[in-house]
Amino acid sequence: MLLLSQDQNLVYLLIGFGPHLRIGKRVSRELELVSPITEKEILLQFKGNISSDPYNILASWELKSLRILTLFGFKFSGEIPEVYGGIDSLWKINISSNAFSGSIPEFLGDLPNIRFLDLSRNMYSGEIPVGLVYLSVRNNALSGLVQEQVKPCQRLELLDLGSNKFSGWAPFGVLELVNLTYFNVSSNGFEGKIVESGTCSQRLEVLDVSRNNFFGEIPLSISKCSTLNYLDMAYNRISGSIPTELEDLKSLSVIRLGNNSLGGTIPAELGSIEWLAVLDPHSLTLFGEIPYEISNCKLLLQLRQGMTAFYWERSVEGGSSAVKQMIGIF
């Protein structure tokens, strides 16, 4: 699909999941050498590399102030030409689900108005740009240290570094950024303790640090993230016990802590998390009965322990959800 702005000044370009539109890998050398190059010339350069356009949807372009460029799902390969760094009006770029490779172009981070950058599901390597509000580089081949690179993004709202090859310390400092809503560093090689922080973003909804090499105890400061909805710390080396302070996270719907070195019991206090739907402490060295207080979680559908997933059977009686069957002793 190609979606163009209805205005004469092109404001956004969306090309996604269309099987009949193909772009060549190389940019015309003649246009590449034009200096200074205008926004219009840059996008016409893109147009000139389309090798097949059976529906003639690119017949006429008037390009002056492109702001949004979305090229997702086409399996484009090669590298993004550096001349695209001349479109100063761009503030949102989504080139996810392609086959772009090499280092992330530095000019993407230098665009004066860029705030949203989605490079997920490509084959990029190298360092990540800074100064963005939305940054997703999930499912690439990025490696190295990221803590120093991410910390300056004071207005950061979303950070997704999942499924790469990062190592060293994770950038937990960004959890204190006041606008942060989404933090995902899962499936990397990060290590060390999940550090205590003095504050936590009061907008944070997703915290996923699963499938790394973190160790130590669950930091109590997580309980300060009052808007947290999804917590995944599974497949690490976290030890100690499940903190009762998690009861302060009244918005939690999913807790995944499995495949760690946690012990003790499931705190009865978790029963005060009214909207908890999934509690997954599988493959932990827990003991004792499942606290009956857990039945207070109105939406709880699954409690997984070991290789077994216990499911609550519910019935509606008197307008409220009631536990029909309590099962399971560890």
C-alpha positions in Angstrom: 0.0 0.0 0.0 1.2 3.5 -0.8 -0.5 6.4 1.0 0.2 9.9 0.0 -0.8 13.2 1.7 -3.8 14.8 0.1 -2.1 18.2 0.2 0.1 19.4 -2.6 3.0 19.5 -0.1 3.7 15.9 0.6 3.7 15.5 4.4 3.9 11.7 4.7 4.8 8.7 2.6 3.6 5.3 3.6 4.6 2.2 1.8 3.7 -1.0 3.5 3.1 -4.7 2.9 2.5 -4.3 -0.9 3.7 -7.1 -3.0 4.0 -5.2 -6.3 6.2 -2.2 -5.4 10.0 -2.8 -5.6 12.9 -0.4 -5.1 16.4 -0.9 -6.5 19.3 -1.2 -4.1 21.4 1.6 -5.6 20.8 5.3 -6.0 21.4 7.0 -9.3 25.0 8.2 -9.2 24.1 11.4 -11.1 21.6 12.5 -8.5 23.8 11.4 -5.7 26.4 14.0 -6.8 24.0 16.9 -7.0 24.8 19.6 -4.5 23.0 21.1 -2.8 20.3 18.5 -3.0 16.7 19.4 -2.2 14.0 17.5 -0.5 12.2 17.0 -3.8 15.3 15.7 -5.5 15.9 13.2 -2.7 12.4 11.7 -2.9 12.5 11.8 -6.7 15.7 9.8 -6.4 13.7 7.3 -4.4 11.0 7.3 -7.0 13.6 6.7 -9.7 14.7 3.5 -8.1 11.3 1.9 -8.1 11.7 -1.0 -10.5 8.1 -2.0 -10.7 4.9 0.1 -10.2 2.1 -1.8 -12.0 -0.6 0.5 -10.6 1.2 3.7 -11.6 0.7 5.1 -8.1 3.8 7.2 -8.2 2.9 9.0 -11.4 2.9 12.4 -9.8 4.6 13.6 -6.7 4.9 17.1 -5.3 7.4 16.9 -2.5 8.2 19.9 -0.3 7.8 19.1 3.3 7.9 15.4 4.0 7.5 14.7 7.7 6.6 11.0 7.9 8.4 8.2 6.0 7.1 4.7 6.5 8.6 1.8 4.4 7.7 -1.3 6.5 7.3 -4.9 5.4 8.9 -4.8 1.9 12.1 -6.8 2.7 14.2 -3.9 1.2 17.9 -4.7 1.4 21.2 -2.8 1.2 21.7 0.6 2.9 19.7 3.8 3.1 21.4 6.4 0.9 23.0 9.2 3.0 21.3 11.9 0.9 18.1 11.1 2.8 19.7 13.0 5.7 18.9 16.2 3.8 15.1 16.0 4.5 15.2 18.3 7.5 11.4 18.2 8.0 11.3 14.4 8.8 10.3 13.7 12.4 9.1 10.1 12.0 10.8 7.2 10.1 9.5 3.6 10.2 11.6 1.1 8.1 10.8 -1.9 10.2 10.5 -5.5 8.8 13.0 -5.2 6.0 16.4 -6.5 5.3 18.5 -3.3 5.7 22.0 -4.1 6.9 25.3 -2.5 7.9 25.7 0.2 10.5 22.7 2.4 11.4 23.3 5.6 9.3 24.5 8.4 11.6 22.5 11.0 9.7 19.3 9.4 11.0 20.2 10.7 14.5 21.3 14.1 13.1 18.0 15.0 11.4 17.0 18.1 13.3 13.4 17.2 13.8 13.5 13.4 14.1 11.7 12.1 17.2 10.4 8.6 16.1 12.6 6.0 14.7 11.6 2.3 14.2 14.4 0.2 12.7 13.1 -3.1 14.2 13.3 -6.4 12.3 16.3 -5.6 10.1 19.9 -6.7 10.1 21.6 -3.6 11.4 24.8 -3.5 13.5 26.8 -0.8 15.2 25.7 2.0 17.5 22.3 3.4 18.0 21.3 7.1 17.5 20.5 9.4 20.4 18.2 12.2 21.0 15.0 10.4 20.1 11.6 10.2 21.8 10.7 6.8 20.3 13.5 4.3 19.5 12.9 0.7 18.5 15.8 -1.4 17.1 14.3 -4.8 18.1 15.4 -7.9 16.1 18.7 -6.6 14.6 22.3 -7.6 15.1 23.3 -4.6 17.2 26.1 -5.2 19.8 28.3 -3.4 22.2 27.5 -1.1 25.2 24.4 1.1 25.1 24.2 2.8 28.5 26.1 5.9 27.5 24.3 6.1 24.2 20.8 6.1 25.6 21.1 8.2 28.7 21.1 11.7 27.0 17.6 11.0 25.6 15.8 13.1 28.2 12.4 13.1 26.4 12.5 9.3 25.7 9.1 7.6 25.8 9.8 4.2 24.3 13.0 2.2 24.2 13.0 -1.2 22.6 16.4 -2.9 22.3 15.1 -6.5 22.4 16.6 -9.4 20.5 20.0 -8.0 19.7 23.5 -8.8 20.9 24.1 -6.0 23.4 26.2 -6.8 26.4 27.5 -5.1 29.6 25.3 -3.0 31.8 21.7 -2.2 30.7 20.7 1.4 30.6 18.5 1.3 33.7 19.1 5.0 34.2 16.4 5.8 31.7 13.7 4.3 34.0 13.9 7.6 35.9 13.0 9.6 32.7 9.6 11.1 33.4 8.0 10.4 30.0 9.1 6.8 29.7 6.3 4.3 29.0 8.0 1.3 27.5 11.3 -0.3 28.4 12.4 -3.6 26.7 16.0 -5.0 26.8 15.0 -8.7 26.5 16.9 -11.4 24.7 20.4 -9.8 24.8 23.6 -10.5 26.8 23.2 -7.8 29.4 24.5 -8.7 32.9 24.9 -7.3 36.4 22.4 -6.3 39.0 19.1 -4.6 38.2 20.0 -1.5 40.1 17.8 0.3 42.6 16.7 3.7 41.4 15.6 6.7 43.5 12.6 7.3 41.3 10.7 5.6 38.5 8.7 7.1 35.6 5.1 7.4 36.7 4.1 6.6 33.1 6.0 3.3 32.7 3.7 0.5 31.6 6.0 -2.2 30.2 9.3 -3.4 31.8 10.8 -6.4 30.1 14.3 -7.5 31.1 13.9 -11.2 30.3 16.4 -13.6 28.8 19.6 -11.9 29.9 22.2 -12.6 32.6 21.0 -10.3 35.4 21.6 -11.4 38.9 20.9 -10.3 42.5 17.5 -9.6 44.0 14.4 -7.9 42.5 14.9 -4.2 43.4 12.2 -2.8 45.7 12.3 0.4 43.7 10.2 -1.4 41.0 7.2 -1.0 43.4 7.5 2.8 42.7 6.5 2.3 39.1 2.8 2.7 39.9 1.5 2.5 36.4 3.3 -0.7 35.5 1.1 -3.1 33.6 3.6 -5.8 32.3 6.6 -7.1 34.3 8.8 -9.8 32.7 12.1 -10.8 34.5 12.1 -14.4 33.4 15.2 -16.4 32.3 17.9 -14.6 34.3 19.8 -15.4 37.5 17.7 -13.4 39.9 17.7 -14.7 43.5 16.1 -13.9 46.8 12.3 -14.0 47.2 9.4 -12.5 45.4 9.0 -9.1 47.2 5.7 -8.4 48.9 6.1 -4.7 47.8 4.9 -5.8 44.3 1.4 -5.4 45.8 1.8 -1.7 45.3 1.6 -2.2 41.6 -2.2 -2.1 41.3 -2.2 -1.9 37.5 -0.2 -5.1 36.9 -1.8 -7.6 34.6 1.2 -9.9 33.9 4.1 -11.0 36.2 6.6 -13.3 34.7 9.5 -14.4 37.0 10.2 -18.0 35.8 13.5 -19.6 35.3 15.4 -17.7 37.9 16.9 -18.6 41.3 14.1 -17.1 43.3 12.8 -19.1 46.3 10.3 -18.9 49.2 6.6 -18.6 48.7 4.1 -16.7 46.5 3.3 -13.7 48.7 -0.3 -13.6 49.7 -0.1 -9.8 49.2 -0.2 -10.3 45.4 -3.9 -11.1 45.9 -4.5 -7.3 46.3 -3.5 -6.8 42.6 -7.1 -6.8 41.4 -6.5 -7.0 37.7 -3.7 -9.5 37.6 -4.3 -12.0 34.8 -1.1 -14.0 34.5 1.3 -15.0 37.3 4.1 -17.1 36.0 6.8 -18.2 38.5 7.5 -21.5 36.7 10.7 -23.4 37.5 11.4 -21.6 40.7 12.2 -23.3 44.1 8.9 -22.2 45.7 7.2 -24.1 48.5 3.9 -24.1 50.3 0.4 -23.7 49.2 -0.9 -21.2 46.7 -2.3 -18.4 48.9 -6.0 -18.3 48.9 -5.8 -14.5 48.7 -4.7 -14.9 45.1 -8.4 -15.7 44.4 -9.1 -12.0 44.9 -7.4 -11.3 41.5 -10.6 -10.9 39.5 -9.1 -11.6 36.1 -6.5 -14.2 37.0 -6.6 -16.9 34.3 -3.3 -18.6 34.6 -0.8 -19.5 37.3 2.1 -21.5 36.0 4.5 -23.5 38.2 7.0 -26.1 37.0 5.7 -27.7 33.8 2.1 -27.2 34.9 -0.2 -24.3 34.2 -3.0 -24.0 36.7 -6.1 -22.4 35.4 -8.8 -20.7 37.5 -12.3 -21.8 36.6 -14.7 -18.8 37.2 -18.4 -18.3 37.4 -20.3 -15.1 37.8 -22.4 -15.1 40.9 -24.3 -12.1 42.1 -22.7 -9.8 39.5 -19.2 -10.6 40.7 -16.5 -13.0 39.6 -16.0 -15.8 42.1 -13.5 -18.6 42.2 -15.1 -21.9 41.4 -12.1 -24.1 42.0 -8.8 -23.6 43.9 -6.1 -26.0 42.8 -2.4 -26.6 43.4 0.2 -27.3 46.1 3.8 -26.9 45.1 
